[in-house]
């Protein structure tokens, strides 16, 4: 299984594969992340499969659907991430292609 690692903002998916940078994140961002991870752990203990989180960032569009600007939302701050099988790379590639539109 391929693994991607990097440094930046949470791209969505399993929050337990994101590691906030303790020197750069606020106390609230670290608490937000810990709470999200606890929800995933609790769901798995009940035998449930959590729904992957959506990327919190996204495009602001006008009434016609034209992209106006990209909004960065980082509820967990900045940090390291790891993902399997290239899934977020596909999502990021789609966002990059939209940025060039």
C-alpha positions as CSV (number, residue, x, y, z in Angstrom):
1,X,0.0,0.0,0.0
2,X,1.4,3.4,-1.0
3,X,1.7,6.0,1.7
4,X,1.9,9.8,1.2
5,X,3.3,12.0,4.0
6,X,3.6,15.7,4.1
7,X,3.3,18.9,6.1
8,X,0.4,21.3,5.8
9,X,-3.3,21.4,6.6
10,X,-5.8,18.6,7.1
11,X,-7.1,17.5,3.7
12,X,-10.0,15.4,5.0
13,X,-10.3,11.7,5.7
14,X,-9.4,10.1,9.1
15,X,-8.3,12.8,11.5
16,X,-6.0,10.3,13.3
17,X,-3.7,10.4,10.2
18,X,-3.1,14.1,10.9
19,X,-0.6,15.2,13.5
20,X,-0.9,18.9,14.6
21,X,2.4,20.7,15.0
22,X,2.5,21.5,18.8
23,X,4.8,24.5,18.2
24,X,2.5,26.1,15.5
25,X,-1.0,25.2,16.5
26,X,-3.2,27.0,19.0
27,X,-4.6,25.1,22.1
28,X,-8.1,25.2,20.5
29,X,-6.8,23.6,17.3
30,X,-5.1,20.8,19.2
31,X,-8.3,20.3,21.3
32,X,-10.4,20.2,18.1
33,X,-8.2,17.5,16.7
34,X,-8.2,15.4,19.9
35,X,-12.0,15.5,20.1
36,X,-12.3,14.4,16.4
37,X,-9.9,11.5,17.0
38,X,-11.8,10.5,20.1
39,X,-15.0,10.3,18.1
40,X,-13.4,8.1,15.5
41,X,-11.9,5.8,18.3
42,X,-15.3,5.6,20.0
43,X,-17.1,4.7,16.8
44,X,-14.7,1.9,16.0
45,X,-15.0,0.5,19.5
46,X,-18.8,0.2,18.8
47,X,-18.0,-1.7,15.6
48,X,-18.9,1.3,13.4
49,X,-17.0,2.6,10.5
50,X,-16.7,6.4,10.7
51,X,-17.5,8.5,7.7
52,X,-14.3,10.2,6.5
53,X,-14.3,14.0,7.1
54,X,-14.6,16.3,4.2
55,X,-11.8,18.7,3.5
56,X,-12.8,21.8,5.5
57,X,-11.3,24.1,2.9
58,X,-13.1,24.9,-0.4
59,X,-14.1,27.3,-3.1
60,X,-16.4,30.3,-2.7
61,X,-18.6,30.7,-5.7
62,X,-20.9,33.3,-7.1
63,X,-24.5,32.8,-8.0
64,X,-23.6,31.3,-11.4
65,X,-21.2,28.8,-9.8
66,X,-18.0,30.6,-10.9
67,X,-15.2,30.2,-8.5
68,X,-14.3,33.5,-6.8
69,X,-11.7,32.4,-4.2
70,X,-10.4,29.5,-2.3
71,X,-11.1,29.6,1.5
72,X,-8.6,27.9,3.8
73,X,-10.2,26.4,6.9
74,X,-7.8,24.7,9.3
75,X,-9.8,23.5,12.4
76,X,-6.8,21.4,13.4
77,X,-4.1,23.9,12.5
78,X,-1.0,22.9,10.6
79,X,0.9,19.7,10.9
80,X,2.0,16.4,9.4
81,X,-0.3,14.1,7.6
82,X,-0.2,10.6,6.2
83,X,-2.6,9.0,3.7
84,X,-2.8,5.6,2.0
85,X,-3.3,4.7,-1.7
86,X,-3.0,8.2,-3.0
87,X,-6.6,9.1,-2.1
88,X,-5.9,12.7,-1.0
89,X,-3.5,13.2,-3.9
90,X,-6.4,12.6,-6.2
91,X,-8.5,15.1,-4.4
92,X,-5.7,17.7,-4.4
93,X,-5.0,17.1,-8.1
94,X,-8.7,17.9,-8.8
95,X,-8.4,21.1,-6.7
96,X,-5.2,22.1,-8.5
97,X,-7.0,21.6,-11.9
98,X,-9.8,23.8,-10.7
99,X,-7.4,26.5,-9.6
100,X,-6.1,26.7,-13.2
101,X,-9.6,27.1,-14.6
